[in-house]
Amino acid sequence: MTTAVWILSLLLVAEFVPAPVNLWTGRNLPLFQRFTGFAPEVATRVFAPVGPTVPAAGLAGAAVLAAGCAVYLLRLAVPGRRDASGIFAFLLFGAWAVALLVLQLLR
């Protein structure tokens, strides 16, 4: 179980540590807007600041990442905003976060 927790943690850290930087620099801003429909200010003032605090937070971090993926998926469900790559990515990342959350709870 410890090995699985480490593997999932490293996968999520690899994905979500650079994500805030990519939002702040504008690199992922077009995708953020297309996937969520939120204004750029929401990316830089809400989502990006949360990123650096989450990956190392264990149980709470897994819960926040799962919730963040759920927000993206809910926004991607809106007609006209559906994007196969976004849906796939946030289903995958959400599954990793939920798996890590379950493993952390079982520890």
Backbone as XML, in Angstrom:
<?xml version="1.0"?>
<chain id="A" units="angstrom">
  <residue number="1" name="MET">
    <atom name="N" x="0.824" y="-1.190" z="0.000"/>
    <atom name="CA" x="0.000" y="0.000" z="0.000"/>
    <atom name="C" x="0.870" y="1.256" z="0.000"/>
  </residue>
  <residue number="2" name="THR">
    <atom name="N" x="1.945" y="1.226" z="0.738"/>
    <atom name="CA" x="2.830" y="2.389" z="0.789"/>
    <atom name="C" x="3.411" y="2.695" z="-0.584"/>
  </residue>
  <residue number="3" name="THR">
    <atom name="N" x="3.752" y="1.666" z="-1.323"/>
    <atom name="CA" x="4.292" y="1.858" z="-2.669"/>
    <atom name="C" x="3.260" y="2.527" z="-3.570"/>
  </residue>
  <residue number="4" name="ALA">
    <atom name="N" x="2.015" y="2.087" z="-3.480"/>
    <atom name="CA" x="0.948" y="2.678" z="-4.286"/>
    <atom name="C" x="0.746" y="4.147" z="-3.912"/>
  </residue>
  <residue number="5" name="VAL">
    <atom name="N" x="0.788" y="4.449" z="-2.633"/>
    <atom name="CA" x="0.642" y="5.838" z="-2.182"/>
    <atom name="C" x="1.767" y="6.692" z="-2.761"/>
  </residue>
  <residue number="6" name="TRP">
    <atom name="N" x="2.985" y="6.196" z="-2.725"/>
    <atom name="CA" x="4.118" y="6.940" z="-3.275"/>
    <atom name="C" x="3.984" y="7.141" z="-4.778"/>
  </residue>
  <residue number="7" name="ILE">
    <atom name="N" x="3.621" y="6.087" z="-5.487"/>
    <atom name="CA" x="3.491" y="6.194" z="-6.945"/>
    <atom name="C" x="2.413" y="7.204" z="-7.321"/>
  </residue>
  <residue number="8" name="LEU">
    <atom name="N" x="1.243" y="7.088" z="-6.696"/>
    <atom name="CA" x="0.155" y="8.028" z="-6.997"/>
    <atom name="C" x="0.536" y="9.452" z="-6.606"/>
  </residue>
  <residue number="9" name="SER">
    <atom name="N" x="1.209" y="9.607" z="-5.479"/>
    <atom name="CA" x="1.634" y="10.939" z="-5.047"/>
    <atom name="C" x="2.597" y="11.556" z="-6.051"/>
  </residue>
  <residue number="10" name="LEU">
    <atom name="N" x="3.560" y="10.774" z="-6.510"/>
    <atom name="CA" x="4.530" y="11.295" z="-7.475"/>
    <atom name="C" x="3.870" y="11.659" z="-8.802"/>
  </residue>
  <residue number="11" name="LEU">
    <atom name="N" x="2.916" y="10.831" z="-9.251"/>
    <atom name="CA" x="2.195" y="11.155" z="-10.488"/>
    <atom name="C" x="1.428" y="12.464" z="-10.353"/>
  </residue>
  <residue number="12" name="LEU">
    <atom name="N" x="0.754" y="12.637" z="-9.222"/>
    <atom name="CA" x="-0.024" y="13.859" z="-9.016"/>
    <atom name="C" x="0.875" y="15.078" z="-8.828"/>
  </residue>
  <residue number="13" name="VAL">
    <atom name="N" x="1.984" y="14.910" z="-8.142"/>
    <atom name="CA" x="2.926" y="16.021" z="-7.986"/>
    <atom name="C" x="3.472" y="16.426" z="-9.352"/>
  </residue>
  <residue number="14" name="ALA">
    <atom name="N" x="3.821" y="15.433" z="-10.174"/>
    <atom name="CA" x="4.359" y="15.727" z="-11.511"/>
    <atom name="C" x="3.351" y="16.500" z="-12.363"/>
  </residue>
  <residue number="15" name="GLU">
    <atom name="N" x="2.082" y="16.250" z="-12.159"/>
    <atom name="CA" x="1.062" y="16.954" z="-12.942"/>
    <atom name="C" x="0.714" y="18.314" z="-12.345"/>
  </residue>
  <residue number="16" name="PHE">
    <atom name="N" x="0.541" y="18.388" z="-11.034"/>
    <atom name="CA" x="-0.042" y="19.586" z="-10.445"/>
    <atom name="C" x="0.958" y="20.592" z="-9.889"/>
  </residue>
  <residue number="17" name="VAL">
    <atom name="N" x="2.235" y="20.276" z="-9.823"/>
    <atom name="CA" x="3.205" y="21.292" z="-9.397"/>
    <atom name="C" x="3.438" y="22.315" z="-10.503"/>
  </residue>
  <residue number="18" name="PRO">
    <atom name="N" x="3.640" y="21.886" z="-11.778"/>
    <atom name="CA" x="3.827" y="22.908" z="-12.815"/>
    <atom name="C" x="2.533" y="23.576" z="-13.275"/>
  </residue>
  <residue number="19" name="ALA">
    <atom name="N" x="1.388" y="23.009" z="-12.950"/>
    <atom name="CA" x="0.110" y="23.564" z="-13.432"/>
    <atom name="C" x="-0.110" y="25.022" z="-13.023"/>
  </residue>
  <residue number="20" name="PRO">
    <atom name="N" x="0.135" y="25.406" z="-11.764"/>
    <atom name="CA" x="-0.070" y="26.818" z="-11.406"/>
    <atom name="C" x="0.847" y="27.763" z="-12.175"/>
  </residue>
  <residue number="21" name="VAL">
    <atom name="N" x="2.090" y="27.344" z="-12.378"/>
    <atom name="CA" x="3.032" y="28.177" z="-13.131"/>
    <atom name="C" x="2.521" y="28.360" z="-14.556"/>
  </residue>
  <residue number="22" name="ASN">
    <atom name="N" x="2.010" y="27.279" z="-15.136"/>
    <atom name="CA" x="1.488" y="27.362" z="-16.502"/>
    <atom name="C" x="0.254" y="28.266" z="-16.575"/>
  </residue>
  <residue number="23" name="LEU">
    <atom name="N" x="-0.546" y="28.310" z="-15.517"/>
    <atom name="CA" x="-1.684" y="29.239" z="-15.497"/>
    <atom name="C" x="-1.210" y="30.675" z="-15.339"/>
  </residue>
  <residue number="24" name="TRP">
    <atom name="N" x="-0.272" y="30.901" z="-14.395"/>
    <atom name="CA" x="0.222" y="32.257" z="-14.172"/>
    <atom name="C" x="0.911" y="32.821" z="-15.399"/>
  </residue>
  <residue number="25" name="THR">
    <atom name="N" x="1.652" y="31.999" z="-16.121"/>
    <atom name="CA" x="2.372" y="32.485" z="-17.304"/>
    <atom name="C" x="1.472" y="32.567" z="-18.531"/>
  </residue>
  <residue number="26" name="GLY">
    <atom name="N" x="0.289" y="31.992" z="-18.442"/>
    <atom name="CA" x="-0.650" y="32.030" z="-19.555"/>
    <atom name="C" x="-0.539" y="30.856" z="-20.504"/>
  </residue>
  <residue number="27" name="ARG">
    <atom name="N" x="0.397" y="29.955" z="-20.240"/>
    <atom name="CA" x="0.610" y="28.824" z="-21.147"/>
    <atom name="C" x="-0.636" y="27.953" z="-21.281"/>
  </residue>
  <residue number="28" name="ASN">
    <atom name="N" x="-1.306" y="27.657" z="-20.169"/>
    <atom name="CA" x="-2.497" y="26.803" z="-20.190"/>
    <atom name="C" x="-3.801" y="27.590" z="-20.097"/>
  </residue>
  <residue number="29" name="LEU">
    <atom name="N" x="-3.718" y="28.889" z="-20.121"/>
    <atom name="CA" x="-4.906" y="29.722" z="-19.964"/>
    <atom name="C" x="-5.968" y="29.474" z="-21.034"/>
  </residue>
  <residue number="30" name="PRO">
    <atom name="N" x="-5.611" y="29.333" z="-22.318"/>
    <atom name="CA" x="-6.651" y="29.049" z="-23.312"/>
    <atom name="C" x="-7.387" y="27.735" z="-23.040"/>
  </residue>
  <residue number="31" name="LEU">
    <atom name="N" x="-6.649" y="26.707" z="-22.629"/>
    <atom name="CA" x="-7.301" y="25.432" z="-22.296"/>
    <atom name="C" x="-8.180" y="25.584" z="-21.062"/>
  </residue>
  <residue number="32" name="PHE">
    <atom name="N" x="-7.674" y="26.294" z="-20.050"/>
    <atom name="CA" x="-8.458" y="26.532" z="-18.843"/>
    <atom name="C" x="-9.792" y="27.189" z="-19.190"/>
  </residue>
  <residue number="33" name="GLN">
    <atom name="N" x="-9.729" y="28.226" z="-20.023"/>
    <atom name="CA" x="-10.957" y="28.934" z="-20.403"/>
    <atom name="C" x="-11.873" y="28.039" z="-21.230"/>
  </residue>
  <residue number="34" name="ARG">
    <atom name="N" x="-11.308" y="27.268" z="-22.155"/>
    <atom name="CA" x="-12.127" y="26.392" z="-22.985"/>
    <atom name="C" x="-12.771" y="25.285" z="-22.146"/>
  </residue>
  <residue number="35" name="PHE">
    <atom name="N" x="-12.024" y="24.717" z="-21.210"/>
    <atom name="CA" x="-12.543" y="23.616" z="-20.393"/>
    <atom name="C" x="-13.566" y="24.095" z="-19.363"/>
  </residue>
  <residue number="36" name="THR">
    <atom name="N" x="-13.327" y="25.259" z="-18.745"/>
    <atom name="CA" x="-14.172" y="25.680" z="-17.621"/>
    <atom name="C" x="-15.143" y="26.804" z="-17.958"/>
  </residue>
  <residue number="37" name="GLY">
    <atom name="N" x="-14.787" y="27.650" z="-18.902"/>
    <atom name="CA" x="-15.604" y="28.819" z="-19.183"/>
    <atom name="C" x="-15.395" y="29.931" z="-18.180"/>
  </residue>
  <residue number="38" name="PHE">
    <atom name="N" x="-14.470" y="29.736" z="-17.228"/>
    <atom name="CA" x="-14.169" y="30.776" z="-16.240"/>
    <atom name="C" x="-13.279" y="31.845" z="-16.860"/>
  </residue>
  <residue number="39" name="ALA">
    <atom name="N" x="-13.349" y="33.042" z="-16.295"/>
    <atom name="CA" x="-12.502" y="34.152" z="-16.731"/>
    <atom name="C" x="-11.043" y="33.870" z="-16.364"/>
  </residue>
  <residue number="40" name="PRO">
    <atom name="N" x="-10.097" y="34.482" z="-17.067"/>
    <atom name="CA" x="-8.679" y="34.288" z="-16.752"/>
    <atom name="C" x="-8.326" y="34.635" z="-15.307"/>
  </residue>
  <residue number="41" name="GLU">
    <atom name="N" x="-9.034" y="35.605" z="-14.735"/>
    <atom name="CA" x="-8.763" y="35.999" z="-13.353"/>
    <atom name="C" x="-9.019" y="34.853" z="-12.380"/>
  </residue>
  <residue number="42" name="VAL">
    <atom name="N" x="-9.979" y="34.003" z="-12.681"/>
    <atom name="CA" x="-10.270" y="32.852" z="-11.821"/>
    <atom name="C" x="-9.081" y="31.885" z="-11.840"/>
  </residue>
  <residue number="43" name="ALA">
    <atom name="N" x="-8.468" y="31.729" z="-12.988"/>
    <atom name="CA" x="-7.301" y="30.848" z="-13.101"/>
    <atom name="C" x="-6.137" y="31.367" z="-12.271"/>
  </residue>
  <residue number="44" name="THR">
    <atom name="N" x="-5.856" y="32.664" z="-12.404"/>
    <atom name="CA" x="-4.668" y="33.216" z="-11.756"/>
    <atom name="C" x="-4.871" y="33.566" z="-10.284"/>
  </residue>
  <residue number="45" name="ARG">
    <atom name="N" x="-6.110" y="33.793" z="-9.880"/>
    <atom name="CA" x="-6.357" y="34.203" z="-8.490"/>
    <atom name="C" x="-6.962" y="33.114" z="-7.616"/>
  </residue>
  <residue number="46" name="VAL">
    <atom name="N" x="-7.550" y="32.069" z="-8.223"/>
    <atom name="CA" x="-8.189" y="31.015" z="-7.429"/>
    <atom name="C" x="-7.468" y="29.679" z="-7.613"/>
  </residue>
  <residue number="47" name="PHE">
    <atom name="N" x="-7.430" y="29.185" z="-8.849"/>
    <atom name="CA" x="-6.863" y="27.858" z="-9.096"/>
    <atom name="C" x="-5.347" y="27.833" z="-8.930"/>
  </residue>
  <residue number="48" name="ALA">
    <atom name="N" x="-4.633" y="28.775" z="-9.501"/>
    <atom name="CA" x="-3.170" y="28.763" z="-9.458"/>
    <atom name="C" x="-2.605" y="28.857" z="-8.038"/>
  </residue>
  <residue number="49" name="PRO">
    <atom name="N" x="-3.107" y="29.728" z="-7.158"/>
    <atom name="CA" x="-2.534" y="29.790" z="-5.809"/>
    <atom name="C" x="-2.728" y="28.512" z="-4.998"/>
  </residue>
  <residue number="50" name="VAL">
    <atom name="N" x="-3.757" y="27.740" z="-5.279"/>
    <atom name="CA" x="-4.006" y="26.501" z="-4.527"/>
    <atom name="C" x="-2.989" y="25.434" z="-4.897"/>
  </residue>
  <residue number="51" name="GLY">
    <atom name="N" x="-2.547" y="25.414" z="-6.145"/>
    <atom name="CA" x="-1.674" y="24.359" z="-6.647"/>
    <atom name="C" x="-0.451" y="24.054" z="-5.813"/>
  </residue>
  <residue number="52" name="PRO">
    <atom name="N" x="0.381" y="25.049" z="-5.475"/>
    <atom name="CA" x="1.614" y="24.742" z="-4.739"/>
    <atom name="C" x="1.381" y="24.171" z="-3.340"/>
  </residue>
  <residue number="53" name="THR">
    <atom name="N" x="0.225" y="24.420" z="-2.753"/>
    <atom name="CA" x="-0.019" y="23.948" z="-1.395"/>
    <atom name="C" x="-0.599" y="22.544" z="-1.347"/>
  </residue>
  <residue number="54" name="VAL">
    <atom name="N" x="-1.067" y="22.028" z="-2.476"/>
    <atom name="CA" x="-1.831" y="20.787" z="-2.464"/>
    <atom name="C" x="-1.019" y="19.497" z="-2.519"/>
  </residue>
  <residue number="55" name="PRO">
    <atom name="N" x="-0.076" y="19.310" z="-3.448"/>
    <atom name="CA" x="0.500" y="17.989" z="-3.635"/>
    <atom name="C" x="1.126" y="17.369" z="-2.395"/>
  </residue>
  <residue number="56" name="ALA">
    <atom name="N" x="1.741" y="18.152" z="-1.536"/>
    <atom name="CA" x="2.421" y="17.588" z="-0.380"/>
    <atom name="C" x="1.509" y="17.444" z="0.826"/>
  </residue>
  <residue number="57" name="ALA">
    <atom name="N" x="0.245" y="17.728" z="0.679"/>
    <atom name="CA" x="-0.650" y="17.781" z="1.828"/>
    <atom name="C" x="-1.305" y="16.451" z="2.179"/>
  </residue>
  <residue number="58" name="GLY">
    <atom name="N" x="-0.909" y="15.351" z="1.541"/>
    <atom name="CA" x="-1.426" y="14.029" z="1.889"/>
    <atom name="C" x="-2.913" y="13.889" z="1.670"/>
  </residue>
  <residue number="59" name="LEU">
    <atom name="N" x="-3.619" y="13.542" z="2.716"/>
    <atom name="CA" x="-5.055" y="13.288" z="2.660"/>
    <atom name="C" x="-5.825" y="14.518" z="2.174"/>
  </residue>
  <residue number="60" name="ALA">
    <atom name="N" x="-5.540" y="15.655" z="2.754"/>
    <atom name="CA" x="-6.232" y="16.883" z="2.342"/>
    <atom name="C" x="-5.896" y="17.234" z="0.896"/>
  </residue>
  <residue number="61" name="GLY">
    <atom name="N" x="-4.644" y="17.029" z="0.507"/>
    <atom name="CA" x="-4.236" y="17.313" z="-0.865"/>
    <atom name="C" x="-4.969" y="16.451" z="-1.867"/>
  </residue>
  <residue number="62" name="ALA">
    <atom name="N" x="-5.107" y="15.158" z="-1.551"/>
    <atom name="CA" x="-5.827" y="14.250" z="-2.443"/>
    <atom name="C" x="-7.286" y="14.671" z="-2.563"/>
  </residue>
  <residue number="63" name="ALA">
    <atom name="N" x="-7.889" y="15.087" z="-1.451"/>
    <atom name="CA" x="-9.291" y="15.518" z="-1.472"/>
    <atom name="C" x="-9.460" y="16.795" z="-2.305"/>
  </residue>
  <residue number="64" name="VAL">
    <atom name="N" x="-8.550" y="17.747" z="-2.140"/>
    <atom name="CA" x="-8.628" y="18.998" z="-2.900"/>
    <atom name="C" x="-8.419" y="18.737" z="-4.386"/>
  </residue>
  <residue number="65" name="LEU">
    <atom name="N" x="-7.454" y="17.871" z="-4.729"/>
    <atom name="CA" x="-7.231" y="17.545" z="-6.140"/>
    <atom name="C" x="-8.441" y="16.837" z="-6.741"/>
  </residue>
  <residue number="66" name="ALA">
    <atom name="N" x="-9.041" y="15.912" z="-6.001"/>
    <atom name="CA" x="-10.242" y="15.226" z="-6.499"/>
    <atom name="C" x="-11.372" y="16.234" z="-6.716"/>
  </residue>
  <residue number="67" name="ALA">
    <atom name="N" x="-11.533" y="17.151" z="-5.775"/>
    <atom name="CA" x="-12.578" y="18.173" z="-5.909"/>
    <atom name="C" x="-12.291" y="19.097" z="-7.096"/>
  </residue>
  <residue number="68" name="GLY">
    <atom name="N" x="-11.026" y="19.478" z="-7.275"/>
    <atom name="CA" x="-10.662" y="20.320" z="-8.412"/>
    <atom name="C" x="-10.946" y="19.641" z="-9.741"/>
  </residue>
  <residue number="69" name="CYS">
    <atom name="N" x="-10.631" y="18.357" z="-9.819"/>
    <atom name="CA" x="-10.924" y="17.601" z="-11.044"/>
    <atom name="C" x="-12.436" y="17.520" z="-11.268"/>
  </residue>
  <residue number="70" name="ALA">
    <atom name="N" x="-13.190" y="17.367" z="-10.191"/>
    <atom name="CA" x="-14.653" y="17.316" z="-10.310"/>
    <atom name="C" x="-15.206" y="18.634" z="-10.854"/>
  </residue>
  <residue number="71" name="VAL">
    <atom name="N" x="-14.646" y="19.766" z="-10.402"/>
    <atom name="CA" x="-15.079" y="21.077" z="-10.913"/>
    <atom name="C" x="-14.820" y="21.159" z="-12.411"/>
  </residue>
  <residue number="72" name="TYR">
    <atom name="N" x="-13.621" y="20.763" z="-12.823"/>
    <atom name="CA" x="-13.303" y="20.771" z="-14.257"/>
    <atom name="C" x="-14.280" y="19.883" z="-15.022"/>
  </residue>
  <residue number="73" name="LEU">
    <atom name="N" x="-14.538" y="18.675" z="-14.524"/>
    <atom name="CA" x="-15.427" y="17.748" z="-15.231"/>
    <atom name="C" x="-16.851" y="18.284" z="-15.308"/>
  </residue>
  <residue number="74" name="LEU">
    <atom name="N" x="-17.325" y="18.919" z="-14.233"/>
    <atom name="CA" x="-18.660" y="19.523" z="-14.271"/>
    <atom name="C" x="-18.733" y="20.631" z="-15.312"/>
  </residue>
  <residue number="75" name="ARG">
    <atom name="N" x="-17.686" y="21.443" z="-15.363"/>
    <atom name="CA" x="-17.662" y="22.529" z="-16.344"/>
    <atom name="C" x="-17.541" y="21.976" z="-17.766"/>
  </residue>
  <residue number="76" name="LEU">
    <atom name="N" x="-16.793" y="20.876" z="-17.933"/>
    <atom name="CA" x="-16.644" y="20.252" z="-19.253"/>
    <atom name="C" x="-17.929" y="19.579" z="-19.720"/>
  </residue>
  <residue number="77" name="ALA">
    <atom name="N" x="-18.866" y="19.322" z="-18.825"/>
    <atom name="CA" x="-20.126" y="18.668" z="-19.190"/>
    <atom name="C" x="-21.093" y="19.613" z="-19.889"/>
  </residue>
  <residue number="78" name="VAL">
    <atom name="N" x="-20.825" y="20.906" z="-19.811"/>
    <atom name="CA" x="-21.698" y="21.901" z="-20.428"/>
    <atom name="C" x="-21.612" y="21.775" z="-21.956"/>
  </residue>
  <residue number="79" name="PRO">
    <atom name="N" x="-22.757" y="21.714" z="-22.642"/>
    <atom name="CA" x="-22.712" y="21.645" z="-24.112"/>
    <atom name="C" x="-21.905" y="22.813" z="-24.693"/>
  </residue>
  <residue number="80" name="GLY">
    <atom name="N" x="-21.133" y="22.521" z="-25.694"/>
    <atom name="CA" x="-20.288" y="23.530" z="-26.305"/>
    <atom name="C" x="-18.925" y="23.657" z="-25.653"/>
  </residue>
  <residue number="81" name="ARG">
    <atom name="N" x="-18.751" y="23.034" z="-24.506"/>
    <atom name="CA" x="-17.471" y="23.092" z="-23.811"/>
    <atom name="C" x="-16.852" y="21.703" z="-23.703"/>
  </residue>
  <residue number="82" name="ARG">
    <atom name="N" x="-17.517" y="20.711" z="-24.263"/>
    <atom name="CA" x="-17.013" y="19.342" z="-24.168"/>
    <atom name="C" x="-15.759" y="19.199" z="-25.012"/>
  </residue>
  <residue number="83" name="ASP">
    <atom name="N" x="-14.736" y="18.670" z="-24.398"/>
    <atom name="CA" x="-13.458" y="18.475" z="-25.079"/>
    <atom name="C" x="-12.927" y="17.118" z="-24.633"/>
  </residue>
  <residue number="84" name="ALA">
    <atom name="N" x="-12.730" y="16.225" z="-25.587"/>
    <atom name="CA" x="-12.338" y="14.854" z="-25.256"/>
    <atom name="C" x="-11.014" y="14.803" z="-24.483"/>
  </residue>
  <residue number="85" name="SER">
    <atom name="N" x="-10.055" y="15.625" z="-24.868"/>
    <atom name="CA" x="-8.767" y="15.587" z="-24.171"/>
    <atom name="C" x="-8.906" y="16.070" z="-22.730"/>
  </residue>
  <residue number="86" name="GLY">
    <atom name="N" x="-9.702" y="17.095" z="-22.506"/>
    <atom name="CA" x="-9.922" y="17.586" z="-21.148"/>
    <atom name="C" x="-10.672" y="16.586" z="-20.295"/>
  </residue>
  <residue number="87" name="ILE">
    <atom name="N" x="-11.699" y="15.978" z="-20.864"/>
    <atom name="CA" x="-12.473" y="14.981" z="-20.117"/>
    <atom name="C" x="-11.573" y="13.804" z="-19.749"/>
  </residue>
  <residue number="88" name="PHE">
    <atom name="N" x="-10.799" y="13.314" z="-20.708"/>
    <atom name="CA" x="-9.897" y="12.197" z="-20.436"/>
    <atom name="C" x="-8.882" y="12.565" z="-19.352"/>
  </residue>
  <residue number="89" name="ALA">
    <atom name="N" x="-8.260" y="13.731" z="-19.489"/>
    <atom name="CA" x="-7.222" y="14.145" z="-18.546"/>
    <atom name="C" x="-7.770" y="14.268" z="-17.133"/>
  </residue>
  <residue number="90" name="PHE">
    <atom name="N" x="-8.909" y="14.917" z="-16.975"/>
    <atom name="CA" x="-9.409" y="15.136" z="-15.616"/>
    <atom name="C" x="-10.090" y="13.901" z="-15.038"/>
  </residue>
  <residue number="91" name="LEU">
    <atom name="N" x="-10.561" y="12.995" z="-15.877"/>
    <atom name="CA" x="-10.996" y="11.683" z="-15.367"/>
    <atom name="C" x="-9.791" y="10.918" z="-14.845"/>
  </residue>
  <residue number="92" name="LEU">
    <atom name="N" x="-8.680" y="10.945" z="-15.590"/>
    <atom name="CA" x="-7.464" y="10.250" z="-15.175"/>
    <atom name="C" x="-6.898" y="10.849" z="-13.891"/>
  </residue>
  <residue number="93" name="PHE">
    <atom name="N" x="-6.708" y="12.169" z="-13.869"/>
    <atom name="CA" x="-6.154" y="12.817" z="-12.686"/>
    <atom name="C" x="-7.089" y="12.659" z="-11.488"/>
  </residue>
  <residue number="94" name="GLY">
    <atom name="N" x="-8.392" y="12.754" z="-11.733"/>
    <atom name="CA" x="-9.366" y="12.564" z="-10.659"/>
    <atom name="C" x="-9.322" y="11.154" z="-10.114"/>
  </residue>
  <residue number="95" name="ALA">
    <atom name="N" x="-9.165" y="10.171" z="-10.997"/>
    <atom name="CA" x="-9.071" y="8.779" z="-10.551"/>
    <atom name="C" x="-7.819" y="8.573" z="-9.702"/>
  </residue>
  <residue number="96" name="TRP">
    <atom name="N" x="-6.701" y="9.175" z="-10.120"/>
    <atom name="CA" x="-5.482" y="9.086" z="-9.309"/>
    <atom name="C" x="-5.696" y="9.710" z="-7.937"/>
  </residue>
  <residue number="97" name="ALA">
    <atom name="N" x="-6.339" y="10.881" z="-7.910"/>
    <atom name="CA" x="-6.565" y="11.579" z="-6.641"/>
    <atom name="C" x="-7.501" y="10.779" z="-5.738"/>
  </residue>
  <residue number="98" name="VAL">
    <atom name="N" x="-8.562" y="10.220" z="-6.308"/>
    <atom name="CA" x="-9.495" y="9.415" z="-5.501"/>
    <atom name="C" x="-8.801" y="8.156" z="-4.988"/>
  </residue>
  <residue number="99" name="ALA">
    <atom name="N" x="-8.006" y="7.509" z="-5.843"/>
    <atom name="CA" x="-7.269" y="6.317" z="-5.405"/>
    <atom name="C" x="-6.318" y="6.658" z="-4.263"/>
  </residue>
  <residue number="100" name="LEU">
    <atom name="N" x="-5.616" y="7.780" z="-4.396"/>
    <atom name="CA" x="-4.714" y="8.207" z="-3.325"/>
    <atom name="C" x="-5.492" y="8.531" z="-2.059"/>
  </residue>
  <residue number="101" name="LEU">
    <atom name="N" x="-6.619" y="9.186" z="-2.197"/>
    <atom name="CA" x="-7.468" y="9.507" z="-1.049"/>
    <atom name="C" x="-7.908" y="8.233" z="-0.328"/>
  </residue>
  <residue number="102" name="VAL">
    <atom name="N" x="-8.364" y="7.244" z="-1.079"/>
    <atom name="CA" x="-8.795" y="5.969" z="-0.479"/>
    <atom name="C" x="-7.633" y="5.284" z="0.213"/>
  </residue>
  <residue number="103" name="LEU">
    <atom name="N" x="-6.480" y="5.232" z="-0.443"/>
    <atom name="CA" x="-5.311" y="4.591" z="0.173"/>
    <atom name="C" x="-4.870" y="5.323" z="1.435"/>
  </residue>
  <residue number="104" name="GLN">
    <atom name="N" x="-4.924" y="6.659" z="1.416"/>
    <atom name="CA" x="-4.572" y="7.416" z="2.609"/>
    <atom name="C" x="-5.547" y="7.133" z="3.750"/>
  </residue>
  <residue number="105" name="LEU">
    <atom name="N" x="-6.820" y="6.999" z="3.416"/>
    <atom name="CA" x="-7.821" y="6.698" z="4.451"/>
    <atom name="C" x="-7.641" y="5.304" z="5.029"/>
  </residue>
  <residue number="106" name="LEU">
    <atom name="N" x="-7.191" y="4.366" z="4.199"/>
    <atom name="CA" x="-6.997" y="2.990" z="4.646"/>
    <atom name="C" x="-5.715" y="2.794" z="5.439"/>
  </residue>
  <residue number="107" name="ARG">
    <atom name="N" x="-4.804" y="3.728" z="5.375"/>
    <atom name="CA" x="-3.523" y="3.612" z="6.083"/>
    <atom name="C" x="-3.698" y="3.579" z="7.568"/>
  </residue>
</chain>
